[in-house]
Amino acid sequence: MSSDLNLSLEEVQHLLRTSSAQLDDRPYDRGDFAIPRRIEAIEKDGVPLIVRYGYHVSPIEAETTALVAQHTSVRVPTIHAIFSEYREDSGHTVTYIVEERLPGTTLLEALPTLDDHARLVITSELRTIFSQLATLSSHRDRLGPLRGPWHKGNAKFTWLLDRYPCGENDARETRSFIQYWVNIIGRNSLTSHRVSDRLFEPYDFSRPPAFSHGDLQPTNVMVHEGHVVGIIDWAEAGWYPYFWDAYILHKSLHQLWAMFSIWEPMASQLGDPYMPEAKAMFRLLTLVEDAS
């Protein structure tokens, strides 16, 4: 991974302490491990950068970003440097990923300002991006992150996987993926009565895994002047059940109620034809949250 910035870990830590472009009001503290994952803006020689760091940040995130850049035309941040530092006082390894700061604003910020034409254009561009990412599906024949088990390469499930262990070969096909979540529901006396064969009915278990960003919704889409200029935050990317992008889109509707009337037509178009599976997955993971 080459870069003309000649960054060192010490310099990155210094820039985090002194940068005026911080995204978080909490100052950087090298010895503070209360936050497992954090994102900050810095500048190096006038170049705007983003640093993703913490003990739940993995080099796999940067490797997956590079994979997308190599094999698709989807614009992603250029990765300038990756550093890892083991801290004996905490027993944590903290990873720092230094990447390009893409221009524009997030789609979430831009949504209220977009006219009908711009929404149609962005929806079309996102559909193309989903199609581009789907071309990576054939790189793997089972579910999971780019390498290693789920808990090593996926930020989304870390908190659950710590509580409900998932082995190296577990949840690697769509059926066993669904079974993993159903097992969690069955272990809790408050939700165990909801376990039935009906939880498995909506899905087509014959379909192969699909590559997915893992969290492609408005907060991770960068737009400028009415067009998509890039996709950020690949921490949850990997190979998922075929309907996963639709699930994320459906889930985002429940998180963005203030934008529902604007985002729902776009999300529904992008999630078609897998919205029935997406809604079933949302109900299933809602039960998992109740059981946890």
C-alpha positions as CSV (number, residue, x, y, z in Angstrom):
1,M,0.0,0.0,0.0
2,S,1.8,3.1,-1.3
3,S,1.3,6.7,-0.3
4,D,3.2,9.9,-0.9
5,L,2.3,11.2,2.6
6,N,5.1,9.3,4.4
7,L,3.0,8.9,7.6
8,S,4.2,7.3,10.8
9,L,2.0,6.1,13.7
10,E,3.6,8.8,15.9
11,E,2.7,11.5,13.5
12,V,-0.9,10.2,13.1
13,Q,-1.3,10.2,16.9
14,H,0.1,13.8,17.0
15,L,-2.3,15.0,14.3
16,L,-5.2,13.4,16.2
17,R,-4.2,15.3,19.3
18,T,-3.8,18.7,17.6
19,S,-6.2,18.7,14.6
20,S,-8.8,21.4,14.5
21,A,-10.9,19.3,12.1
22,Q,-12.1,16.8,14.7
23,L,-15.5,15.2,14.1
24,D,-15.9,14.3,17.8
25,D,-15.8,16.8,20.7
26,R,-14.0,14.3,22.8
27,P,-10.2,14.9,22.5
28,Y,-7.9,12.1,21.4
29,D,-6.2,10.2,24.2
30,R,-3.8,7.4,23.2
31,G,-4.4,5.7,26.5
32,D,-8.2,5.9,26.3
33,F,-9.8,2.6,25.3
34,A,-13.4,3.3,26.3
35,I,-14.4,3.7,22.7
36,P,-13.9,0.6,20.6
37,R,-14.2,2.5,17.3
38,R,-13.8,6.1,16.5
39,I,-13.6,8.3,13.3
40,E,-11.8,11.6,13.1
41,A,-10.7,14.1,10.5
42,I,-7.1,15.3,10.2
43,E,-5.0,17.1,7.7
44,K,-1.4,16.3,6.5
45,D,0.4,18.8,4.4
46,G,-3.0,20.3,3.4
47,V,-4.4,16.9,2.4
48,P,-7.7,16.1,4.1
49,L,-7.8,12.7,5.7
50,I,-9.9,10.4,7.8
51,V,-8.6,8.2,10.6
52,R,-10.6,5.2,11.8
53,Y,-9.1,3.8,14.9
54,G,-9.9,1.6,18.0
55,Y,-9.7,-1.9,19.2
56,H,-12.7,-2.9,17.1
57,V,-11.1,-1.5,13.9
58,S,-9.5,-4.2,11.8
59,P,-7.0,-4.2,8.9
60,I,-9.5,-6.3,7.1
61,E,-11.6,-3.2,6.6
62,A,-8.8,-1.5,4.7
63,E,-8.1,-4.7,2.7
64,T,-11.7,-5.0,1.7
65,T,-11.8,-1.3,0.6
66,A,-8.7,-2.0,-1.5
67,L,-10.4,-5.1,-3.0
68,V,-13.4,-3.0,-4.1
69,A,-11.1,-0.4,-5.6
70,Q,-9.2,-3.0,-7.5
71,H,-12.1,-5.0,-9.0
72,T,-14.9,-2.4,-9.5
73,S,-15.4,1.2,-10.6
74,V,-17.0,2.1,-7.3
75,R,-15.2,5.1,-5.8
76,V,-13.9,4.3,-2.3
77,P,-11.4,6.2,-0.1
78,T,-7.7,5.6,-1.0
79,I,-6.0,3.9,1.9
80,H,-2.8,5.8,2.8
81,A,-1.6,3.8,5.9
82,I,-2.5,1.1,8.4
83,F,-0.9,0.9,11.8
84,S,-1.5,-1.4,14.8
85,E,-0.3,-0.8,18.3
86,Y,-0.6,-3.4,21.1
87,R,-1.1,-1.8,24.5
88,E,0.1,-3.9,27.4
89,D,-1.8,-1.8,30.0
90,S,-5.1,-2.7,28.4
91,G,-4.4,-5.9,26.5
92,H,-5.9,-4.3,23.4
93,T,-4.5,-4.0,19.9
94,V,-5.6,-0.6,18.5
95,T,-5.6,-0.3,14.7
96,Y,-5.4,3.0,12.8
97,I,-6.6,3.2,9.2
98,V,-5.7,6.5,7.5
99,E,-7.7,7.1,4.3
100,E,-8.7,9.8,1.8
101,R,-11.4,12.1,3.0
102,L,-13.9,12.1,0.1
103,P,-15.5,15.4,-1.1
104,G,-19.1,16.3,-0.5
105,T,-21.6,15.4,2.2
106,T,-23.3,12.3,3.3
107,L,-26.6,11.4,1.5
108,L,-28.3,11.7,4.9
109,E,-27.3,15.4,5.1
110,A,-28.2,16.0,1.5
111,L,-31.6,14.3,1.3
112,P,-33.7,17.3,2.4
113,T,-32.1,19.5,-0.2
114,L,-32.5,17.1,-3.2
115,D,-35.2,17.8,-5.8
116,D,-37.1,14.9,-7.6
117,H,-34.6,14.8,-10.5
118,A,-31.6,14.5,-8.2
119,R,-33.2,11.7,-6.2
120,L,-33.9,9.8,-9.4
121,V,-30.3,10.3,-10.5
122,I,-28.8,9.2,-7.1
123,T,-31.1,6.2,-7.0
124,S,-29.9,5.1,-10.4
125,E,-26.3,5.6,-9.5
126,L,-26.7,3.6,-6.3
127,R,-28.4,0.8,-8.3
128,T,-25.3,0.7,-10.5
129,I,-23.1,0.6,-7.4
130,F,-25.0,-2.4,-6.0
131,S,-24.6,-4.1,-9.3
132,Q,-20.9,-3.4,-9.4
133,L,-20.5,-4.8,-5.9
134,A,-22.4,-7.9,-6.8
135,T,-19.7,-8.8,-9.3
136,L,-17.5,-9.6,-6.3
137,S,-19.9,-12.3,-5.1
138,S,-18.1,-15.0,-7.1
139,H,-14.9,-14.4,-5.2
140,R,-16.3,-16.5,-2.3
141,D,-18.6,-19.5,-1.9
142,R,-19.5,-19.0,1.7
143,L,-20.6,-16.2,4.1
144,G,-18.2,-14.1,6.1
145,P,-15.7,-11.3,6.0
146,L,-12.8,-11.1,3.6
147,R,-10.8,-13.4,5.9
148,G,-11.2,-15.0,9.2
149,P,-14.3,-15.7,11.3
150,W,-17.2,-13.3,11.7
151,H,-16.0,-11.8,14.9
152,K,-12.5,-10.9,13.5
153,G,-13.6,-9.1,10.4
154,N,-17.1,-7.6,11.0
155,A,-17.9,-4.6,13.2
156,K,-21.7,-5.2,13.1
157,F,-21.8,-8.4,15.1
158,T,-18.8,-8.0,17.5
159,W,-21.0,-7.3,20.5
160,L,-23.2,-10.3,19.9
161,L,-20.4,-12.7,18.9
162,D,-18.6,-11.9,22.2
163,R,-21.8,-13.0,24.0
164,Y,-22.9,-15.8,21.7
165,P,-19.8,-17.5,20.3
166,C,-19.7,-18.3,16.6
167,G,-17.2,-20.8,15.5
168,E,-14.8,-20.6,12.5
169,N,-17.2,-22.6,10.3
170,D,-20.5,-21.4,11.8
171,A,-23.0,-19.2,10.0
172,R,-21.2,-19.7,6.7
173,E,-24.4,-20.6,4.6
174,T,-27.7,-18.7,4.6
175,R,-29.5,-21.5,6.5
176,S,-26.8,-21.7,9.3
177,F,-26.7,-17.9,9.4
178,I,-30.4,-17.7,10.1
179,Q,-30.1,-20.7,12.5
180,Y,-27.4,-18.7,14.5
181,W,-29.9,-15.9,15.2
182,V,-32.8,-18.3,15.9
183,N,-30.6,-20.1,18.5
184,I,-30.1,-16.8,20.4
185,I,-33.9,-16.3,20.4
186,G,-34.4,-19.8,21.7
187,R,-32.0,-19.4,24.6
188,N,-34.1,-16.6,26.2
189,S,-37.2,-17.6,28.1
190,L,-38.9,-14.3,27.1
191,T,-38.5,-15.0,23.3
192,S,-38.1,-18.8,23.1
193,H,-41.8,-19.3,22.4
194,R,-41.3,-17.3,19.1
195,V,-39.1,-20.0,17.7
196,S,-40.7,-22.0,14.9
197,D,-40.1,-23.3,11.4
198,R,-41.9,-20.1,10.1
199,L,-38.7,-18.2,10.9
200,F,-37.0,-20.0,8.0
201,E,-39.8,-19.8,5.4
202,P,-39.1,-16.5,3.7
203,Y,-35.6,-17.4,2.4
204,D,-34.3,-19.2,-0.7
205,F,-31.5,-21.3,0.8
206,S,-30.3,-22.4,-2.7
207,R,-29.0,-18.9,-3.5
208,P,-25.2,-18.3,-3.2
209,P,-23.7,-15.6,-1.0
210,A,-23.6,-12.1,-2.3
211,F,-20.9,-9.5,-1.7
212,S,-22.2,-6.5,0.3
213,H,-20.9,-3.3,1.7
214,G,-22.8,-4.5,4.8
215,D,-24.2,-1.1,5.8
216,L,-24.9,0.8,2.5
217,Q,-27.4,3.4,3.6
218,P,-27.5,7.2,3.6
219,T,-24.8,7.8,6.3
220,N,-22.2,5.9,4.2
221,V,-23.0,7.4,0.8
222,M,-21.1,10.6,-0.2
223,V,-22.8,13.0,-2.6
224,H,-21.8,16.2,-4.3
225,E,-23.8,18.4,-6.7
226,G,-26.5,15.8,-7.1
227,H,-24.3,12.8,-7.8
228,V,-22.8,9.9,-5.8
229,V,-19.1,10.6,-5.4
230,G,-18.1,7.6,-3.2
231,I,-19.0,5.0,-0.6
232,I,-17.3,5.1,2.8
233,D,-17.0,2.9,5.9
234,W,-16.4,-0.7,4.8
235,A,-16.1,-2.2,8.3
236,E,-19.1,-4.5,7.8
237,A,-18.4,-5.5,4.2
238,G,-18.2,-9.2,3.3
239,W,-20.3,-12.0,1.8
240,Y,-23.9,-12.1,3.2
241,P,-27.2,-13.8,2.3
242,Y,-28.4,-12.6,-1.1
243,F,-31.0,-10.2,0.4
244,W,-28.7,-8.4,2.8
245,D,-28.5,-5.0,1.0
246,A,-32.3,-5.0,1.0
247,Y,-32.3,-5.7,4.7
248,I,-30.0,-2.8,5.4
249,L,-32.2,-0.5,3.3
250,H,-35.3,-1.6,5.1
251,K,-33.6,-1.2,8.5
252,S,-32.6,2.3,7.6
253,L,-36.2,3.3,7.1
254,H,-36.8,2.6,10.8
255,Q,-33.8,4.7,11.7
256,L,-34.6,7.7,9.5
257,W,-38.2,8.4,10.3
258,A,-37.7,12.2,9.8
259,M,-36.6,11.4,6.2
260,F,-39.1,8.6,5.6
261,S,-41.2,10.3,2.9
262,I,-38.0,11.2,1.0
263,W,-35.9,8.0,1.5
264,E,-38.6,5.3,1.3
265,P,-39.3,5.5,-2.4
266,M,-35.5,5.4,-3.1
267,A,-34.9,2.5,-0.6
268,S,-37.8,0.5,-1.9
269,Q,-36.6,0.7,-5.5
270,L,-33.0,-0.2,-4.5
271,G,-34.2,-3.2,-2.3
272,D,-36.5,-4.7,-4.9
273,P,-37.2,-7.7,-5.3
274,Y,-35.8,-8.8,-1.9
275,M,-37.9,-6.7,0.4
276,P,-40.0,-9.6,1.7
277,E,-36.8,-11.4,2.9
278,A,-35.5,-8.0,4.2
279,K,-38.6,-7.5,6.3
280,A,-38.4,-11.0,7.7
281,M,-34.8,-10.5,8.6
282,F,-35.6,-7.2,10.3
283,R,-38.3,-9.0,12.4
284,L,-35.8,-11.8,13.2
285,L,-33.1,-9.4,14.4
286,T,-35.6,-7.4,16.4
287,L,-36.3,-10.6,18.3
288,V,-32.6,-11.2,18.7
289,E,-32.3,-7.7,20.3
290,D,-35.2,-8.5,22.6
291,A,-33.4,-11.8,23.6
292,S,-30.1,-10.0,24.3
